[in-house]
Amino acid sequence: MSLKQILLGRTLPTSAHAEERLTIPAALAVLSSDALSSVAYATEEILLVLIAAGSGALSLSLPIALVIVVLLAIVILSYRQTIRAYPQGGGSYIVARENLGLLPGLVAGGSLMIDYILTVTVSVTAGTAALTSALPNLQPYGVDLCLLFIVLLTVANLRGVRESGNLFMIPTYAFVVGIFALIVMGMFQQATGQIQSIPQPIAAAQPIGLFFILRAFSAGCTALTGVEAISDGVLAFKPPEWKNARKTLLFLGVILSGMFLGITYLTQIYDVVPEEGQTAVSLLGREILGNDSPLYYFLQVATLLILLLAANTSFADFPRLCYFLARDGFLPRQFAMLGDRLVYSNGILLLSLCAALLVVVFRGSTNAVIPLYAVGVFTSFTLSQAGMVRHWFKERTSGWKPSAVMNGVGAAATLIVLLVIISTKFLLGAWLVIVAIPIVVMLFLAIRQHYRYVAKRLSIEGYAPRSYIARPKTDTVTHPAVVVVGQLNRGTIEALDYARSIADEVVAVHVDIGTTDRQKLHERWDSFESDILLVILDSPYRSLIQPIIEFVSDFEYDHPDVLSTIIIPTFVTRTWWEGLLHNQTAFFLKRALRAKRSRVVTSFRYYL
Amino acid sequence: MSLKQILLGRTLPTSAHAEERLTIPAALAVLSSDALSSVAYATEEILLVLIAAGSGALSLSLPIALVIVVLLAIVILSYRQTIRAYPQGGGSYIVARENLGLLPGLVAGGSLMIDYILTVTVSVTAGTAALTSALPNLQPYGVDLCLLFIVLLTVANLRGVRESGNLFMIPTYAFVVGIFALIVMGMFQQATGQIQSIPQPIAAAQPIGLFFILRAFSAGCTALTGVEAISDGVLAFKPPEWKNARKTLLFLGVILSGMFLGITYLTQIYDVVPEEGQTAVSLLGREILGNDSPLYYFLQVATLLILLLAANTSFADFPRLCYFLARDGFLPRQFAMLGDRLVYSNGILLLSLCAALLVVVFRGSTNAVIPLYAVGVFTSFTLSQAGMVRHWFKERTSGWKPSAVMNGVGAAATLIVLLVIISTKFLLGAWLVIVAIPIVVMLFLAIRQHYRYVAKRLSIEGYAPRSYIARPKTDTVTHPAVVVVGQLNRGTIEALDYARSIADEVVAVHVDIGTTDRQKLHERWDSFESDILLVILDSPYRSLIQPIIEFVSDFEYDHPDVLSTIIIPTFVTRTWWEGLLHNQTAFFLKRALRAKRSRVVTSFRYYL
């Protein structure tokens, strides 16, 4: 309790809940870190595919990057329509559910959940790779560093990170400045003829074919991850919210395209070949900025920080999505509860656990997780755009036609890319996500079915007002009680007194496992409790529980239509370790009675 | 439950409890395995000390072994007196407690507990060493093999190994036959001049001094461990019990001395030098019986089996000692309960856990554990003999004087050896035991104090018969009840019905964490439960528990001198995983009420 307070701070009242509104530069920093940070790994992922066809194939990366930028433009134009239509924030789950129906909505929700988990895994592993590229001594501790970062993010988010734009702007703009500085200096060195790198030819392991190029394209599509964040968070903008959000989305597109194309171009002119233990950006940095220059370290630290910030956005989005799903009955209710610090703590914990598990399973390798990543992203892209098309056809607000066309093109483009990704990456890991999404959706449906069943069973439809119910005033027993007696001591005597006060028939029951002095017990009983029947049960197998369970079952059977109260005297020790010195019979008895459908079980406590 | 039954077999009734009586050969096999098996490591322990002073010092082992045999004779003559005086079985704990008082008794009990744990550790590691000496490929798995053997012993003993003499005789007599065959063949080879070993001189690392010789002597004293077992188990003999036990003890002494001296003599004439991965007995076997001869493997397997049998005796003795201590209130009562298979399961589990822990901590090395071993053994030896001296002076039965002298000599000799062991092995690990014994004794005393405190608090001394207590028949409230209400559903409605039937004042309490539609709740309440007051509590910090705890505390304060019943409606899901979909509020509420000293808490269950 105390440790929790030290780590997380004191509990906050509900009234402290407040939303902060962001200016455009702040919003760009906070909401775009996920998208912008993908520059740190997207080019490298393309190169890692191409290198299999030899160093000659690496020159394909620039055309592929250009196609991806076109795709980015389509997606951004499409999401601008979503922002206009959903000024309250239009996440894929909400858009797909409202417009396409339950199942597509749940598919979008499930994809997004997986997507957020993978964002944390990919960002944290890529950030760690940026760090270990700069400090190769840390390379053996890659997985540990990843887990450490996840723990730090978890604690920070459980405390409740205010998305304070000012502080969060630093890593984003530092990264943007660093990357553009790299691009400018690199091009300047090229223009002045300072490049001395001699390409080392690498032999081709496989031929270049369409499938091969599509696979490289799929790998590069990770550059688009996180683009949807702005349309989800329209409400975080200062008024006029939707207009500011649209502007910000445009800025994002321009900056992201510039950085992505620039880095890809540099890898070509500097003949960067992916290398174990060095990211492509780090190799460029060492080449252009100098091996141990402060600028190089600045770039690597900025890369680490923006990637952690990108992971952090999932810590805001995942619990919020879980809240929506829980509110609608598709996830356990606990995800809809605000924790001590006004955050959805359970969602945060689930996210960190899943991300940490993936880090461990994939041994902290960004490259190994990437094939899983894009499937969820493009599934939710497609469903969201398709939902928007449907939206425009339903609403037909002024100027709906061009918007519908935009979203239609977006949906078609992202669907095609999704199919490409699935077909090229299936065996590399994408199958995991394709298997996981339907399982998650079935889980959603099973959970809702359970809640519906419970609600039906608990409904009081058609019940009569209780205060008018006539109470029987006859000689029949109306509330019988069984008192479990171990020894005759103060605790049991007071429990029997209590039983007398609430019940009109009291029976005491004692189990003899072969150690009871029956004569002495009967004598003491007769002198203290002669008005209550004492039943002594034999227990040839030395169980204290089983004979009582059977007795209670028989007793309840003999008293139909009324509720029998089972009274279990338990004494409470001062400390937990003192409890170890006593049989936990009361606990096991209660559990066994629960399974036997005894409805009223009373703990009568005696405090030592 | 099912797995437990497969492993352990079905539950046995108490009436199946029976004791088997053993003939002298069977008793020798069952009760002496611990003592006889120490031949497998005692000589080696002496050599391991002496080798530090160079190979020349190894010739000291025979004189040291002779002194140990004299000591053995004294101890055996002394224990013969104990057997006569305690024909019901005189373990150190009982003898020391009866004759020397509480504290010496507890010291003996604590030493014995530690001793039994170390017997398991030493025997299992030494047995594993015998196995890996024969099959060197298994050497990397030493610790795993030790743990496997402990698990097998645990399961066998939880099932309840009948100490069936016939089966258990095989390893003991196989070992005795094997060792004597080794000795005879070795001496025959010496007599016929077949020994060709050329001693490799080893340089002395330290000089030979008195302290050094005493340390080697201490190491060899492990040969005496287990000698007391026969005097503990007199009742296991066929009548006349004590006479048969004395005879058996004498046989044990003769056989043990012969084997120990023989092995020590052989190590000298064969110039055996301790070697990593090979026990001394294995080296002798390879030399005398032939490297891969069936006889050699027979000897090693017999060694393994008798050592496992020796460990097994601790599995009988440790739980029995725990039973005695628990019966007297020095250990938790759970140790006095017979498990499903009529064995003291908790004692067995405690023993295996401790022994396994030591195996892991000492990485399965017999040599590392040995310094800890002898301290407990000789402490209980000394206390037991000293207790016997006191016994004879108190009882003064016929012929008490020679017995008192015998026991006096035994007590003096073992005390001196104990002091030698402590002083020579203190830094090597004996300090651990010297620290542990007082801690264990203090634990014993703290446990007894707790039980006494509880008994005093629960005593009904001076209570009046309850049936004559006048019950108040006035208008004052005699049994008030608080019903915790989440939603108004079937479960809560029935709980309120129940509350009406047992209480004469009912208050319902609901916590609003900011999500309750108060108007709707009040409307529904008025139409169903208008006769019961509904209190709605604010919860600015969103806790469901805290406001109820405070309300209940106030309610109980407002109703002094009577017991308030706190009724918590809980609904029971069909499976445990369905329970995950619901807040465990009822559970946490009960726990919090327990801490707040609410005496009567009723679970009102609604089964879905």
Interface residues (C-beta under 8 A of the other chain):
Chain A: T11 L12 P13 T14 S15 P332 R333 Q334 M337 L338 D340 I447 H450 Y451 Y453 V454 R457 L458 S459 I460 Y463 P465 R466 S467 I469 R471 T478 H479 Q487 L488 N489 R490 G491 I493 L496 D497 Y498 R500 S501 I502 A503 I513 G514 S527 F528 E529 S530 D531 I532 P540 Y541 R542 L563 T565 F571 V572 T573 E578 L580 L581 H582 N583 K590 R594 R597 S598 R599 V600 V601 T602 S603 F604 R605 Y606 Y607 L608
Chain B: T11 L12 P13 T14 S15 P332 R333 Q334 M337 L338 D340 I447 H450 Y451 Y453 V454 R457 L458 S459 I460 Y463 P465 R466 S467 I469 R471 T478 H479 Q487 L488 N489 R490 G491 I493 L496 D497 Y498 R500 S501 I502 A503 I513 G514 S527 F528 E529 S530 D531 I532 P540 Y541 R542 S543 L563 T565 F571 V572 E578 L580 L581 H582 N583 K590 R594 R597 S598 R599 V600 V601 T602 S603 F604 R605 Y606 Y607 L608
